[in-house]
Amino acid sequence: MMPRHIDYEPGMLRLLDQTKLPDAVEFVELRDWQSVARAIEVMQVRGAPAIGIAGAYGMALAAHAYAARSDLQMRMMQAGAGLTKTRSTAVNLSWAVHRMLDAMRTLLPARGAASDIAGALDREARAIHEEDVAACRRIGDAGAVLIPSGASVLTHCNTGSLATGGYGTALGIVRSAWRDGKLKRALVGETRPVLQGARLTAWELAQDAIPHTLIADSAAAHFMKRGEVQAVVVGADRIARNGDVVNKIGTYALAVLAREHGIAFLVAAPSSTFDLGAESGDTIPIEERDAREVTEIRGVRLAPGGTEAANPAFDVTPAEYVTAIVTERGSLRAPFAESIAALFAKTAAVGA
């Protein structure tokens, strides 16, 4: 059984330290937004929905620190900027921070007691967390419908409970397909350079006793050619309004391979992952991380000293390579520009 990996009480955020998995299950306790920003930056918490949730709780911690100050709004905006800049690509983080800022602004005219403001932002952050868990379960159930019976499903990076508020996006589909008796096994790409597949996804699947096989990233084509992959299921860190998908580096290669072999390529993401301000994936910034993540693993050097290395954290998969985008509001199909616009137009109408 998965331990609760994100837990909050007023004034303290408790996170399962993902950098220590699978060797140790250790938690960090964070009491200010700066510590939350650092935890996001060094990937003690990671995954687009999860860092959004952590960012929301970071803003709640900032409210506890600043609610009694006359410069509350300025301080909260500074905290939001500090949290958002830690990971530039995943849009869920900025979405959650802006939602928390909007919640704060609604309280400013009344300007109640400091405890009232902090308590309201505690509740808003918890709502973001709970909504994500519910969304992931709906994504899992909607995506399981698209998985053929007896399928072996290839997944990339970590998109499970650890990457979300709970249950997972792409791994949520795997979980639901297994529950429904449709899944034969999950093939887990190791996901270099930080090995989120090998360290985290394999660990999660083992917790749930779901059959899985770890493979080298470079072995994906081999298994596809042998007919041992019936679907590829991945998550997303940002989706442009034309359906281009930004996800963990290596996703684009899997999409190309899936298309060549006639295999369904499914993207699982909550609606908070869509960036309607991004015309295409080419307009989305790609985070460049420390080259040592490529040349080293946990401080053990793999490459000769002085080797130059590039480390883009994400790549862009063009919409034409995507079979379906599975959201908590249903599955979207091509033409994605139209189906995405229709999804959000319907949401706006319901909200009105």
C-alpha positions as CSV (number, residue, x, y, z in Angstrom):
1,M,0.0,0.0,0.0
2,M,1.3,3.4,-1.0
3,P,2.1,5.7,2.0
4,R,0.4,9.1,2.0
5,H,3.1,11.1,0.1
6,I,1.7,14.6,0.5
7,D,0.2,15.6,3.9
8,Y,-0.5,19.0,5.3
9,E,-1.5,20.5,8.6
10,P,-1.7,24.3,9.1
11,G,1.9,25.6,9.1
12,M,3.6,22.3,8.0
13,L,3.8,20.4,4.7
14,R,5.0,16.8,4.9
15,L,6.4,15.2,1.7
16,L,7.7,11.8,0.9
17,D,11.3,12.5,-0.3
18,Q,11.3,11.0,-3.8
19,T,15.0,11.4,-4.2
20,K,15.5,8.6,-1.6
21,L,13.2,6.0,-3.3
22,P,13.3,3.1,-3.6
23,D,16.0,2.6,-1.1
24,A,14.3,4.4,1.8
25,V,10.9,5.8,2.6
26,E,11.7,9.1,4.3
27,F,9.7,12.3,4.7
28,V,10.7,15.9,4.9
29,E,8.7,18.5,6.9
30,L,8.6,22.0,5.4
31,R,7.4,25.1,7.3
32,D,7.9,27.9,4.8
33,W,7.4,28.5,1.1
34,Q,11.1,28.8,0.5
35,S,11.6,25.2,1.7
36,V,8.8,24.1,-0.6
37,A,10.4,25.8,-3.5
38,R,13.7,24.0,-2.8
39,A,11.9,20.7,-2.5
40,I,10.3,21.2,-5.9
41,E,13.6,22.4,-7.5
42,V,15.6,19.3,-6.3
43,M,12.7,17.0,-7.1
44,Q,11.9,15.8,-3.6
45,V,8.4,16.2,-5.0
46,R,8.0,16.0,-8.8
47,G,5.3,15.3,-11.4
48,A,3.2,18.2,-12.8
49,P,0.1,17.8,-10.7
50,A,2.1,17.0,-7.5
51,I,4.3,20.1,-7.8
52,G,1.1,22.1,-8.4
53,I,-0.3,20.8,-5.1
54,A,3.0,21.4,-3.3
55,G,3.0,24.9,-4.7
56,A,-0.5,25.5,-3.4
57,Y,0.5,24.3,0.1
58,G,3.6,26.5,-0.2
59,M,1.3,29.5,-0.7
60,A,-0.7,28.4,2.3
61,L,2.5,28.4,4.4
62,A,3.2,31.9,3.0
63,A,-0.2,33.0,4.2
64,H,0.5,31.8,7.7
65,A,3.8,33.8,7.6
66,Y,2.4,37.0,6.1
67,A,-1.4,37.2,6.8
68,A,-0.9,39.7,9.7
69,R,1.3,42.0,7.6
70,S,0.1,45.1,5.9
71,D,2.1,44.1,2.8
72,L,0.4,40.7,2.5
73,Q,-0.4,41.0,-1.2
74,M,3.1,41.9,-2.1
75,R,4.6,39.2,0.0
76,M,2.3,36.6,-1.4
77,M,3.1,37.6,-5.0
78,Q,6.8,37.3,-4.2
79,A,6.2,33.8,-2.8
80,G,4.2,32.9,-5.9
81,A,6.9,34.1,-8.2
82,G,9.6,32.2,-6.2
83,L,7.6,29.0,-6.3
84,T,6.7,29.3,-10.0
85,K,10.3,29.8,-11.2
86,T,11.5,26.5,-9.7
87,R,10.1,24.5,-12.7
88,S,9.4,26.4,-15.8
89,T,7.7,23.9,-18.0
90,A,5.0,22.2,-15.9
91,V,2.0,24.5,-16.1
92,N,0.2,23.0,-13.1
93,L,2.5,24.8,-10.8
94,S,1.7,28.3,-12.1
95,W,-2.0,27.4,-12.4
96,A,-2.1,26.4,-8.7
97,V,-0.1,29.4,-7.5
98,H,-2.4,31.8,-9.5
99,R,-5.5,30.1,-8.1
100,M,-4.2,30.6,-4.5
101,L,-3.4,34.3,-5.3
102,D,-6.9,34.7,-6.7
103,A,-8.3,33.2,-3.5
104,M,-6.2,35.6,-1.4
105,R,-7.5,38.6,-3.4
106,T,-11.1,37.8,-2.7
107,L,-10.3,38.1,1.0
108,L,-8.5,41.4,0.9
109,P,-11.6,43.8,0.9
110,A,-12.9,42.2,4.1
111,R,-9.4,41.9,5.6
112,G,-10.4,39.7,8.4
113,A,-8.2,38.3,11.1
114,A,-4.9,36.8,10.0
115,S,-6.0,33.4,11.1
116,D,-9.1,33.7,8.9
117,I,-7.0,34.5,5.8
118,A,-4.5,31.7,6.5
119,G,-7.3,29.3,7.2
120,A,-9.1,30.1,3.9
121,L,-5.9,29.5,2.0
122,D,-5.4,26.2,3.8
123,R,-8.8,25.2,2.6
124,E,-8.1,26.3,-0.9
125,A,-4.9,24.3,-1.1
126,R,-6.7,21.2,0.3
127,A,-9.4,21.7,-2.3
128,I,-6.8,21.7,-5.1
129,H,-5.3,18.5,-3.6
130,E,-8.6,16.7,-3.3
131,E,-9.8,17.8,-6.8
132,D,-6.7,16.3,-8.3
133,V,-7.2,12.9,-6.6
134,A,-10.8,12.8,-7.9
135,A,-9.7,13.9,-11.4
136,C,-7.0,11.2,-11.5
137,R,-9.5,8.5,-10.7
138,R,-11.8,9.7,-13.5
139,I,-8.8,9.8,-15.9
140,G,-7.9,6.3,-14.9
141,D,-11.4,4.9,-15.5
142,A,-11.8,6.8,-18.8
143,G,-8.5,5.7,-20.1
144,A,-9.0,2.0,-19.1
145,V,-11.9,1.9,-21.6
146,L,-9.3,2.5,-24.4
147,I,-7.0,-0.4,-23.3
148,P,-7.6,-3.7,-25.1
149,S,-8.2,-6.8,-23.0
150,G,-5.0,-8.7,-22.3
151,A,-2.8,-5.7,-23.1
152,S,0.8,-5.0,-22.2
153,V,1.1,-1.3,-21.8
154,L,4.3,0.7,-22.0
155,T,4.6,3.7,-19.8
156,H,7.3,6.4,-19.4
157,C,8.7,8.4,-16.4
158,N,6.5,8.3,-13.3
159,T,2.8,9.3,-13.6
160,G,1.4,7.6,-10.5
161,S,0.4,8.6,-7.0
162,L,3.9,10.1,-6.5
163,A,3.4,12.5,-9.5
164,T,-0.1,13.6,-8.5
165,G,-2.3,14.0,-5.5
166,G,-3.0,10.3,-5.6
167,Y,-3.8,7.4,-8.0
168,G,-2.0,8.9,-11.0
169,T,-2.7,10.0,-14.6
170,A,-1.1,7.5,-17.0
171,L,-0.4,5.1,-14.2
172,G,-4.0,5.7,-13.0
173,I,-5.1,4.2,-16.4
174,V,-2.8,1.3,-15.7
175,R,-4.3,0.8,-12.2
176,S,-7.9,1.0,-13.5
177,A,-7.1,-1.4,-16.4
178,W,-5.6,-3.9,-13.9
179,R,-8.6,-3.5,-11.6
180,D,-10.9,-4.2,-14.6
181,G,-9.0,-7.4,-15.6
182,K,-7.8,-5.9,-18.9
183,L,-4.1,-5.5,-18.2
184,K,-1.6,-8.3,-18.7
185,R,1.4,-6.3,-17.5
186,A,3.0,-2.9,-17.6
187,L,6.3,-2.3,-19.3
188,V,8.2,0.4,-17.5
189,G,10.8,2.5,-19.3
190,E,13.7,3.3,-17.0
191,T,13.5,7.0,-18.0
192,R,17.0,8.4,-18.1
193,P,18.6,10.5,-16.9
194,V,17.0,10.5,-13.4
195,L,15.4,7.0,-13.7
196,Q,11.9,7.9,-12.5
197,G,10.6,4.8,-14.2
198,A,13.1,2.4,-12.7
199,R,13.1,4.0,-9.2
200,L,9.5,5.3,-8.8
201,T,7.1,3.6,-11.2
202,A,8.4,0.2,-10.6
203,W,8.2,0.9,-6.8
204,E,4.6,2.0,-7.1
205,L,3.5,-1.0,-9.2
206,A,5.2,-3.3,-6.7
207,Q,3.2,-1.7,-3.9
208,D,0.0,-2.5,-5.7
209,A,1.2,-6.0,-6.9
210,I,0.6,-5.1,-10.5
211,P,2.8,-7.3,-12.9
212,H,5.5,-5.2,-14.5
213,T,8.7,-5.5,-16.4
214,L,11.4,-2.8,-16.3
215,I,13.1,-2.2,-19.7
216,A,15.9,0.1,-20.9
217,D,14.6,3.1,-22.7
218,S,16.4,2.0,-25.9
219,A,14.5,-1.4,-25.8
220,A,11.1,0.1,-26.6
221,A,11.3,-0.5,-30.3
222,H,12.4,-4.1,-29.8
223,F,9.3,-4.9,-27.7
224,M,7.0,-3.1,-30.1
225,K,8.3,-5.0,-33.1
226,R,7.7,-8.2,-31.3
227,G,4.1,-7.4,-30.7
228,E,4.6,-7.1,-26.9
229,V,3.1,-3.6,-26.6
230,Q,-0.5,-2.9,-27.3
231,A,-0.6,0.7,-26.0
232,V,1.7,3.5,-24.8
233,V,0.4,5.6,-22.0
234,V,2.2,8.7,-20.9
235,G,1.4,11.8,-18.8
236,A,2.0,15.5,-19.7
237,D,3.6,18.5,-18.1
238,R,1.9,21.0,-20.5
239,I,-0.5,20.7,-23.5
240,A,-0.8,23.4,-26.0
241,R,-4.1,24.4,-27.4
242,N,-3.3,22.6,-30.7
243,G,-2.8,19.3,-28.8
244,D,1.0,19.3,-28.8
245,V,2.2,17.6,-25.7
246,V,5.2,18.5,-23.6
247,N,6.3,15.6,-21.4
248,K,9.4,14.0,-19.9
249,I,12.3,13.7,-22.4
250,G,12.0,10.6,-24.4
251,T,8.2,10.8,-24.9
252,Y,8.5,12.1,-28.5
253,A,10.7,9.1,-29.4
254,L,8.0,6.7,-28.0
255,A,5.3,8.5,-30.0
256,V,7.2,8.1,-33.2
257,L,7.8,4.4,-32.5
258,A,4.2,3.8,-31.6
259,R,3.0,5.4,-34.9
260,E,5.4,3.3,-36.9
261,H,4.2,0.1,-35.3
262,G,0.5,1.1,-35.3
263,I,0.2,1.2,-31.5
264,A,-2.2,3.6,-29.7
265,F,-0.4,6.5,-28.0
266,L,-2.5,7.8,-25.1
267,V,-1.7,11.0,-23.1
268,A,-3.3,11.3,-19.7
269,A,-3.6,14.7,-18.0
270,P,-6.0,16.8,-15.9
271,S,-7.5,19.9,-17.4
272,S,-5.1,22.0,-15.3
273,T,-2.2,20.8,-17.6
274,F,-3.6,22.5,-20.7
275,D,-2.1,25.9,-21.6
276,L,-4.6,27.7,-23.9
277,G,-2.2,30.6,-24.1
278,A,0.4,28.4,-25.9
279,E,-0.4,28.1,-29.6
280,S,1.8,25.1,-30.1
281,G,4.5,23.1,-28.3
282,D,7.2,25.2,-29.9
283,T,6.1,28.2,-27.8
284,I,6.5,26.3,-24.5
285,P,9.8,26.8,-22.6
286,I,11.8,23.6,-22.1
287,E,13.6,23.3,-18.7
288,E,17.3,22.6,-18.9
289,R,18.5,20.9,-15.8
290,D,22.0,20.3,-14.3
291,A,24.2,18.3,-16.7
292,R,25.3,16.2,-13.7
293,E,22.0,14.4,-13.9
294,V,23.3,12.9,-17.2
295,T,27.0,12.4,-16.3
296,E,26.3,11.0,-12.8
297,I,23.8,8.9,-10.9
298,R,23.4,9.7,-7.2
299,G,26.9,11.2,-7.2
300,V,28.6,8.3,-9.0
301,R,30.2,9.6,-12.2
302,L,29.4,7.7,-15.4
303,A,31.2,9.8,-18.0
304,P,34.8,10.9,-18.1
305,G,35.6,14.0,-16.1
306,G,35.0,17.2,-18.1
307,T,32.5,15.6,-20.5
308,E,30.0,18.2,-21.8
309,A,26.4,17.0,-21.4
310,A,23.0,18.5,-22.4
311,N,20.0,17.8,-20.2
312,P,16.6,19.0,-21.5
313,A,14.0,17.8,-19.0
314,F,11.2,17.6,-21.6
315,D,10.4,17.3,-25.3
316,V,7.5,18.1,-27.5
317,T,5.3,15.4,-29.1
318,P,3.3,16.9,-32.1
319,A,-0.4,16.4,-31.8
320,E,-0.5,14.2,-34.9
321,Y,1.3,11.5,-33.0
322,V,-1.3,11.4,-30.3
323,T,-4.2,8.9,-30.5
324,A,-6.2,10.4,-27.6
325,I,-5.8,12.8,-24.7
326,V,-7.6,11.4,-21.6
327,T,-8.8,14.0,-19.1
328,E,-11.1,14.0,-16.1
329,R,-13.8,15.3,-18.4
330,G,-13.5,12.6,-21.1
331,S,-11.2,11.6,-23.9
332,L,-10.3,14.1,-26.7
333,R,-9.5,13.1,-30.3
334,A,-8.2,14.8,-33.3
335,P,-8.6,17.5,-34.5
336,F,-7.3,18.5,-31.1
337,A,-7.5,22.2,-31.6
338,E,-11.2,21.8,-32.0
339,S,-11.8,19.2,-29.3
340,I,-9.7,21.1,-26.7
341,A,-11.6,24.3,-27.5
342,A,-14.9,22.6,-27.2
343,L,-13.9,21.0,-23.9
344,F,-13.0,24.4,-22.3
345,A,-16.0,26.2,-23.9
346,K,-18.3,23.6,-22.3
347,T,-16.5,24.0,-19.0
348,A,-16.9,27.8,-19.2
349,A,-20.6,27.4,-20.0
350,V,-21.1,25.1,-17.0
351,G,-19.2,27.5,-14.7
352,A,-21.3,30.4,-15.9
